Amino acid sequence: MGKGNPLPRSTKKGRRSDFPRLLGGNLALDFVNTVEARSGEHPEEFLQSYKDLAHWGEHVALFSFAQAERLEKQAARVPKTAAAEFRKTQALREALYRIFFALARGENVSQADLADLQSHYIDALKSAQLSSTMQGYGWHWEQDINFATVGWRCAQAAVELLGSENLARVKECPNCGWLFLDQSKNTSRRWCSMEGCGSEVKSRRQYARQHRH
């Protein structure tokens, strides 16, 4: 899948400062978290165009800066094709949000959203090759990236998470609403980040106590 190697999940800053930190613990959850304050009056969308999507792929190390630039130039040459793939990938992101949000809250998952994910995953497998890995065998994609690369890899990450024991560790941050994998030993993590949302909530509580009449 190109020359960019996926970042270790402990690398939370990502490669670019113009995108959110990678606090989800899984590529699919980081993709969902490209919208901030979803439940607020003014949610912030970080993926406004295919150009943004290409550089977010660089941010999470799905491919290199040069590959992201090449995708951006290709999108400029065939804007309708790139825009259609962007809308399709954005729709996948919203389906992933609804799926994992429901699971984090112990609610039923929409079959329509699962069908959308399944469709993306099947499309991804059509372009993948089963080959040997250090652990056995796994799916690998062509070296040449294309407009669908980000969607394919996010669909792959989502399907793998849905079938893993880590699924029960998916949580919703009670402060910002981001989704994350609680990878603590006793599954006691509450916030997407202690230094961010955790500190913010503690500061609000401390202020409330100090100004209580």
N, C-alpha and C positions, 0 to 999 in steps of 0.2 A: 504494500500500500504506500508506494512512494518512499522517499528517503527520510521522512520525518518519523522519528520513533515516539510512541506515546509517552507522555510524561509519567514519572512515578506518581502514584496517587498522593504521596506526601508533599509533592511540589504544588502548593496551593495557589501560588500567585499566577501561574501560567506564564506564557511568553510575552503577553502584551498588557500594557497598563490601561488600555481603553475598553477592556472587557472585565466582567466580574471575576472575582477570585474563584478558584476551583475547590469548593467546599463540599460538593456532593458525595465524593468518594466513589463515584461511578460516572462514566462518560454520559450516560443517558440522563442522569440526575443533574449533572453540570449543564447539559443542554437545556433542560427544563428551567434551570435557574438563570437563563439569559433574559428573563423578565423579572424586574424587581417590583415589589409592592403590588402584586397581582390583585389583591383584594382592596387596595386603596382607591382613592378617587383619581389618582394620576399614576398609573403603572408606567414603569420605564422599560421600553423595548430596546434591547441592544442590537437586535438583528433587523435592520430596516430594509436591507436590500441583499442581493446575492453577494455583492462586494463584502458586506459585513460577515456573511456566512462563510465565505472563503477565508477571511482573516481570523474568524473564530476557530476554524479548522487548524490554522497555524497556531493560535493561542493554546489549543489543547494538544499540539504536536502531532496531529494527524498527518500533516505535511509541513514542508519547509516554507520559509518566507518567499523563496523564488517560485515555488509551486503555487502558493496563494496568489502571487502577482500574476502568474500565467493564467490562472483561473479567472482572475478579475479582467484581464485583457480579452480572454475568450468570451466572457459574459458581455463585454462591450461590443463584440463583433456580432453576437447573436442574442440580443437583449430579450427577445420574446421567449426563447428557449430557456435562458437562465432564469428569467422571472417565473416561468411556469415551474421549474424545478425548485426555486426558492419557496414558492407558495406551497408546493407539495411537502417540502421538508419542514416548513413552518407548521403545517397541519399535523405532521407527525409529532412535532414537539408538543402541541397542545393535547394530542391523544395521550402521549406519554405522561404529561402533567396530570391529566384526569385519572389515568390508570394508577400511578404511584401515589397520588394524593388520596385516592379512595383506599388504597391498601394501607397507607400510613394511618388512616382514621378508622380502619376496620370496617369499611363499607364495601358494598358489592361493586365490582368492576364492570363497566359497560362492555357488552359483547361487540358493539360497533367499534369501540376504541381498540379492542383486541384484534378485530378483523383488520383495522387500518394498520396496526403494527405488523400483523402477519403478512399483509400485502407488501409492505416495505421490506420485510425480512426475506420473503421469497424472491423479490426482485434482486436483493443483494446476493443471495445464494446463486442466482443464475449467472452472476459475473465472478463468482469465487471458485477457487480450486482447492480440493482437499489434498493436503500434503503433510509430510511429517514435521513434528515439532519436538522440542526437548521432552515434553510430557507424553507424546504419542502422535496424534494426528489432529489437525485443525484446519479451519477455513482460512485461505489467504486470497487477497485480491490482486488484480493486475497492478503492475508498477505505475502505469499511467493513471493519474487521478482524473476525475471528471466531475460534472456538476452534482452528481448523486452521491459522491463519496461520503460527505458528512452524514447524510441521512442513512446510508447503508451502515456505517459504523455505529451510529447511535441506536439504530434498530437492533444490531447485533448485541450491543451492550445491554439493551433493555431485555431482550429475550434471555440472555445468559443470566441476568439478575433475577428474572421471574422464575427461572428454574433452579435457583441456588438456595442454600440455607440462609444466605444473607438477606433474603427477601423480608424476613421478619424484623430486620434491623432498619428498614426504611422508616424515617421519621420526618415530621414537619416541624420546622423551627417555630416555636410559639410567638417569636418576636417579629420575624420578617416574612415567614411563610415559605422560605426555601425548603427544599427537600434534601435530605442527606442520609448517608449510611452511618448508623451508630456503630462504630467499630471498637468501642471501649469493651473491656473484658466483661464487665457486669451490665452492659447495655444501659448505663446511667446517664449518658450524654443527653443534654436537653437542647442545646443551642447549635446552630450551624457552625458557630465559632465562639469560644469562650471570650477571646479578646475583642470580638466585635459585638454580637448581640448579647452575649452573657454579661459583658461589662456594661453595656447600655442599659439593660434591665436593672442591674444592681445599682447603677447610678441613679436611675429614676426612683427606685425604692428608697435609697438613702436620702434623696432630696425630699421625698414625701414625708419621711420620718422627721427630718429636721424642720419641716415647715408645718407639721401637724399642730393644730391648736388644741 
